[in-house]
Amino acid sequence: MQTAKVLKENEYNGDLSPKKEPSELRRSLKSRHLTMISLGGTIGTGLFLASGGAIHSAGPGGAILSYIIIGLMVYFLMQGLAEMGAYMPVAGSFSTYATKFVDPSLGFALGWNYWYNWAITIAAELAAVTMIMKFWFPQTPSFIWSGIFLVIMFLLNYLSVKGFGEAEYWFSLIKVVTVIVFIIIGTLMIFGIMGDEAIGFKNFTVGDAPFHGGFMAMLGIFMAAGFSFQGTELLGVAAGETEDPRKAIPRAVKQVFWRILLFYVLAILVIGLLIPFTNENLANGDVTVSPFTLVFQKAGIAFAASVMNAVILTAVLSAGNSGMYASTRMLWDLAREGKAPKFLGKLNKNGVPVNALFATTLVGTLAFLASFFGDGTVYVWLLNASGMSGFIAWLGIAICHYRFRKAFIAQGKDLSLLPYKSKFFPFGPIFAFAVCGFVVLGQNYSAFIGSTIDWNGVLVSYIGLPLFLILWLGYKLTKKTKVIPLDKCDLSN
């Protein structure tokens, strides 16, 4: 009886295997959780709100093509991340991979950049919450709603990783069902099965559509498209707490990417066909005129705005919840590797990095700025700031995958040892690196055009880049790190 009790107290992964060390995360996430966690971080305000602005800026054809290009790039990235994650499943994901396969200074910078990226995204989602709640309670101060939802996100992450995964599963399911219903209703309206008339494809060629503004307009919305797809890489972070990562990660990558691409492309196509890109409401960041709301109202659905607001509220909570999970795990892993203060590596009895969670929650209070500077303005600023950091993280994934495969071959290892193998190496990581680099450098080219430079626009768009370079070069100079030779890369899993 005593032996059984000891084994029960040392329980890990839901079985009777004792923990190897007390600081390990618990592998409690199932494959369905992993899939929905990634969906939760991607189907959110980027689709429900920002897609309208993308269509207004570049026309329906320009918006669709932009999302397809970014989607393909993300597909190549996820192929590489799945290859590394299935072979070496760790919570630090590409931060750890950069440390092992490239240079410890790059791993340090990528880890802190990713933490900042998702911590700021939490603040952006909370800023969106204030806009949503003011639809029902217009006179309520913004900080009240930001505070309430920040507490909810904190508690969902504080309880246990399994509780977080279960909550995320149902949050994401609501969003997925909403998008499917939206696509079905929109399609019926296009062909005249619902509504007063068959709208057809006439709105797709209104004015100079489908490609309004040409290539430069598309470049301008690449960042919004990238922000929408950010979160797919959560698969790599969640690998450290997944029951069977060697099987679950490849399965999730195959399912998640195509679902997201399908949802985004079809949803934007429906919006572009039903609402002319010249409609000024598409450029409005107010949730009361979300493109989804406009389409449902056009279909004659009563209380469309209220229903859609509730769905968007769920989406925001879901995306913020995933963001808090990702940033907390990355900060915990940085602390474990000695790249963050040691106290941030503490786990509670449920295997949750509590101190890292507290630190991340503190950054989320940036959302309170919404009550002082105007909800819409702060939301757009935070969206742009985190968008740059997300592309930098993707650049890091492309570099890590390229170096990982090269090191694997250089050390004479058989590729058949990989549980999952990317189908597009070396084109995949090279293409992803090129697209990410192009978007990072050219995302706000218009700020440099004209008689004077728009320094405010430069700051808003590029603030993530100098922060990353300071982290990277600062660590490299102080620790005197060097690029690791391919034959010396640590491939132990």
N, C-alpha and C positions, 0 to 999 in steps of 0.2 A: 504494500500500500504506500509506504514511504517513497519507494522508487518511482512509482506511478505519479505521485504528487510532484516530485522533483522534475520529472519529465514534462508534466503539464505546465509547471511554472516556467520552463524553458522553451515553451512551445514557439515554433517559428514556421511560417507558411501554412498554418493550420494543421500541421502534422506533429509527430512526436520527436522531430529532429531538434537537438539543442542548437541554440544560436552559436555561431562561431565567435562572435564578439558582441558585447552589449551595445555597441554603437551602430549596429546594422539596421537599415530600414527593413520593414516587413513586406514581403512579397504577397500582398493581399489583393492586388488588382487582377481581375479576370480579363479575358480577351474582349468581351463586350464592353467592359469599362474602358479599356485602352482605346477602342474605336471611338466611343462617345466622348472621351476626354479630348481627343484631337478635334472632333467635330465641334465640341463646345467652345474651343478656342478660336474657331474659324468662322462659323455661321453666327454672326452677331450684327453689331451696328454697321460693320463694313458692307454687309449685304442689304440690311433693312433700311439704312440711311444713306451711306456714302455712294451707293450704286446710282442713285438718282442724280447726284452731282456729276458723276462720271459720264452718264448719258448726255446730260446737258452740255458738258464741256467738249466732248469729242464725238457726239452723235451716237446712235445705237450701234452702228458698225464699228466705230472706233473703240467704244467701250468693250464690246464683245471681244474684239481682236486683242485689246490690251489684257483682258482677263485670261484669254487663251494663252498668250505668250508667257505671262507670269505663271499661269497654271502649269504649263509644260516645264518651265524652269524649276518650279517647286517639285514636280514629279521626278525630275532627274536628281534633285537634292534628296528627296525622300528615299529614292532607290539607294543612294550612297549611305544615308543615315541608317537605313534598315540593314545594309550589309555590315556596317560597323556595330550597330546596336544588337543584332542577333548574335554576333560573335563575342562582343564584349559589352553586356548590358550593365550600365552604371548610371546613377542619377545625375552625375556631372555631364553626361553625354558629350557633346562636341568640345566642351571646355577641357574635359579629361583627355579626349582624343587629341586635341591640339597639343597638350602637355606631353603626351606620349609619342606622337608621330611628327610634330613640327618643331615647337619651341615652347618651353614653359612660360615664357613671357606672353606668347599668343594665347595660351590656355588661360592665363590670369586675366588678360584683357577681354577675351570672349566671355568668360564667366561673369565678370562684373558688368559687361555690356548687356548680357542677356538678362541679368537680374534687374538692371536699370530699365531695360526695355519693357519687361512685364510689370514691374512695379509702377511705371508710368502709365502703362495700359490700364492697370487697376484704377488709377486716378481718372483716366479718360472715361472709363466705363461708369464710374461714380458720378462724373460730371454729366454724363448722358442721363443717368438716373434722375437728376434734378430737373432736367428738361421734360422727361416723361411724366414725372409725378405732378409737375405744374399744370399738366393737361387737366387733371382732376382737382388739384388744390393750388390754384394760381397764386394765392396770397401767402403761401407757406415759405419761410426762409429756406434757401437751398441747403444750408449746412445740416438741417434736420434730416433730410432724406439721404444725403451723403453719409451721415453718421450711422443711420439705421442700417443701410445696406452694407456699409463697411463692417459693422458688427456681425451681420448675417454671414458674410463671406468668411470672416475670421472664424466663427464658430464651426462652419462646415469643414474648414481645414483643420481646426484644433482637435476635433473629436477623434478621428482616425482616418487613415488613408482609404479604408474600405467604405466608410461613411461618405467620404468625399466622392469616391468613385460612383457610389450608388446615386447620390444626389445629382451628380453630373450626367449620369445616364438618363435620368428622367427629364432634367432641364433640356438636354440636347434633343430628346425624343420629341418634345413639344415643338422645338424649332424645326426639326426635320418634317414633321407632319404639316406644320404651317406652310412651309415652302412647297411641299407636294400639293397641298390643297390650292395654293396660290397658282401654281403652274397649270393645274387641271382647269380651274375656273377661268384663268386667263386664256387658255387655249380654246375653251368653249366660247368665250366672248369674241375671240379673233375670227372664228368661223360662223358666228351668228347663232349658235345654239343657245347661248345666254345673252341677255341684253336686248336692246332695241334693234340693232342692225349688225351685220357682219362687217367688222372693222377692217379685216384683211391686212394687207401689207402697205397700205397707203402712207402710214406714218413713218415707215422705214425710209422713205425717200422724200420727206418734207424738206423744202429748202435745199441746202447743199448736203443733206444726209445721204447715205448713212455715215460718211466720214467727214464730220464737221471739223474744220480747223486743221485737217491734215495730220502729218506725223507728229509735229510739235505738240499738238493738242493731246495726242495719245501719250506722249512722253510725260505730259503734265499729270495724267491720271495713273501712271504706272505706280506711283507711291500709294495711292488709295487702293489700287488693286492688290499691291503687296501687303498692305495692312490687313486687307480682308482675308488673305490666305495665311497670314501669320498665325501660328498655333499648331500647324500641321506637324512641326518639329517637336511638339510636346511628346510625341511617341518615343523619342529618344530619351527624354528626361524621365518619363514614366517607366522606362525599361527596368530601372533599378528596383521597382516595386511591383513588377508583374510576375505572375506565377510561373509561366513558361515562356520567357521572352524569345527563345529561339524559334518558336512556332507562332507566338502571338504577334510579334512585331511585323514579320513579313505579311501575315494575313491582314493586319490592320492597315498597312501601307497600301496594299492592293485595293482594299475596300474604301478607305477614307478618301484617297485622292480622287478617284473617279466619281464618287458621290459628290464631293465638293465641287469639282469642275462641272459636273452635270447640273447641280443645283444653281451655281452662279451663272453659267452660260444660258441655261433655259430661262431662269428668272429674269435676267437682263434682257433677253430676247423678247419675253412677254411684255415687260415694261416698255421697251422701245417700240413695240408694235401697237400697244394700246394708248400710249401717251406720247405726243410729239415732243422731240427733244427741246423744242423752243418754249415749252411750258415752264414758266419761271418757278413754279412750285418744286420742280425737280432740283433746283439749285438751293432750295431752302433747307437748312439743317434741322428745322423744327420737326419733331416726330409727328405732329398733328397733320403734316402733309408728306409723310413718308410715301415713297412710290407704291409701296404695298397697300397703304391706306387708300391712296387715290384710286388704285385699281379695284379694290373691294367696294369702294363707294360707287364707282362707275358700274359695277355689277349689280347695284341696288341692294347690297347687303346692309341691313339695319345695324346701327351701332358699330359700323366698320372701324371707325377711329378708336373707339374704346377697346374693342377686341384686339386690334392690331397693337395698340399701346401696351396691353397686358402681355402680348406675345413678345414685343420688343423688350419689355421690362424683364421677362424671363431670360431672353437672349443676353441682355446686358449682365444680369446676375450670373449666368452660366459662364460667359467669357471672362468676367472678373474673377470668378471662382477658379477657373482653370489657370488664369494668370497668377493668382496668389499661390497656387500649388507649384507652378513651374518656377517662379522666382524664389520661393522658399527652399525648394530642393536644390536649386543651383547655389544659393547662398550657403546652405548646409554643406554641400560638397566642397565649396571653396574653403570653408573653415576646416574641414577634415583634411584637406591637402595643405593646410598652412598658408593659404592665400587670403584668408579673412580672419578676423579675431576668433580665437579659440572657443569663446563662450557661445558662438553661433552654431557650433557643432553639437549642441546638446539635444538629446531626444527625450521625450517624456515616456511614460510607461506604455503608451499606445504606439510608439514608434514615430511620433510626429516631431519634426525639428522646431520646438516651441520658440526658442530665442530668435531663430531666423524668421519665423512667422511673425513675431512681434515687430521685428525690424522692418519687414516688408509692409506690414499693416501701417506702420508709422508713415512710410512714404506715401501710402494711399491717401493720407490726409491732405495731400496736395489738391485733391478734388474740392476741398473747402474753398479754394480760391474762386471757385465758380460763383460763390455768393457775393464776392467783392468786385469781380471784373466782368461779369456777364457770362451766363452759362454757355452760349454758343461759341463765343470767342475763345474761351479757355479750352473747350472740347476740341476745337479744330487745332489749336496750338499743341495740345498734348498728343493728339493723333499724329501730327506731323513729326513731332520729336521722337515718338516711339517707332514711327515708321522707318526712319533712318537706322535706328539701332537694330531693327529686325532684319534689314537688308545686310547689315554688317555681320550679323549672326549667320546668315545664309552664305555669305562669302566665306566665313570660317568653316562651315560644313563642307563646302566644295573643296577647299584646300585640304582639309583633314582626310576626306575620302580619297583624293588623288594620292596623297602621301601614304595613306594606309595601304592601298592596293600595291603601290610601288615598293613599299617596305616588305609587304607580304611576299612579293616575287623575289626581291633582292635577298631575302633571308632563306630562299629555297623552299618555302612552304607550298604545299599543294593547294590550289584553289578549291579543290573538292572538300577541304576542311571547313570552308565557309558555309554556315547553315543557310545563308541567303546570298546570292551573288547578283550585283547590279548588271543589268543587261546592256547598259550603254556606256561602259567605261572604255576609253577615257573621254569620249565625246561629252557624256553627261556632266561631269564636274567642270569641264572646260567651258561648256556652253553656259552653265549656271553662273560660273564666276564672271564670264564676260557680260552677261545680262545684268547681274547684280551690280557690277562695277560701273556699267554704263548708267544705270538708274541712279546710283548713289551720287555720281559726279554731275549728272545732268538733270536731276529732278526739278530744280528751280532755276533753270537757265535764264528765265525772264527777269530775275532779280538783277542780272548783270547787263541787261540790254537797256539802252537809253542814255540820256545825258548824265544821269547820276545813278549810282548803285543803290539799290534798295536794301540797306543794311538790316532792316528789321526782317525782311523776307529771307535774307541770307541766314540770319540767326535762327529763325524759326525752323528753316528747312535743314540746315547743316550742323546744328548744335551737337548732334550725336557723333559726328566725325572727329572733331578735335578732342572730345572727351575720350573716345576710344584710343586715339593716338597717344594721348597723355598717359593712359593706363598701360598701353603696350610698351612704349619707349621708356617710361618711368621705371617699370619693373625690369626691363631688359638692362638698363644702365645700372640700376642699384644692385641687381642680382648677378649681372654679367652673364646672362644666359646666351646660349648659341643654338643655331639650328642643328637638330639631331640628325646625324648621318642615317641613311636608310637602313644600313645593316645594324644600327644600334637602337632603332626604335623598339619600344617595349610592346610586344604583341602578346604578352601573357594574358590569358583570359581566365 
